[in-house]
Amino acid sequence: MEIFMPIAEVQGRYEVSNLGHVYKVAEIIIRSNGRPQSLRRKLLTPVFGKSGYLKVRLRVTAGVVKNLTVHSLVAKYFAAGWQKGLQVNHIDGVKTNNCASNLEWVTPKGNIQHAHAIGLASNKRFNKPVLADDTLYPSITACATAYNVHPASISNWCKDKSRPRFTCA
């Protein structure tokens, strides 16, 4: 069942649903000629932002608009557990699935850990093969383990021309 909540940031002129839909509410406006006009309720069509999330453009007042991400709106009004500093996480990893049941509030670290756990992100810089002292290691991490140092140290040594014995692919 679809449930709607008015969006407070835009004085209730729009509603968001638990299924990820954003609607402009029905209203009566006064035209420039002084006559009233009735506007129907309208489903907004979201657009993709640069980061791949769906966004909607909401008009606050004449000449003032707000661009808001749909997942943030849905999470704000339907996902419990918000605290300052938390981020919205898509449980299934699909940025366009903005149903409230697919959203949760997590810490930034938890968001990154979740992305790694479901395969959306990987630490690519530490997955490069390394040639060190005539031994080929499958990754920077494996080389770091062999030398008992942090992987960032091996990565830095590969970039450092004064350490020719470390070569990253």
C-alpha angles and dihedrals in degrees: 000000000000115000123194131209127186114245107239096199090069099041093259094296088127136041132209124206132213087244093061100261124136120204134189105226122236113264144161116240131188112238122220089260090059097252120127120241125197115222120199127228108272134197109227120225110227122218130212116260123212092269094053097255122127115253135189128204111225122191111223098179136336106311095001119102135170124209108209132176114242095223091055092050093049093046093047093055103031112022116080125219105055116164132163112281097024125126133211114254125197103222094207092041094240109130093203096053099093100165112136090237089061096051131080138167114247139163117264088252091050090050091054092045090051091050090052092045094055095040100252093120137027134182093250096174091064095046095071119112116250131207108207125167091344091306120116113217118195092227145006088251092056091048091048090052091051092050093039094235136115115278089239088063092057090046090052092046090054089056093045110093091201089067103060093165091076118068123172120201 
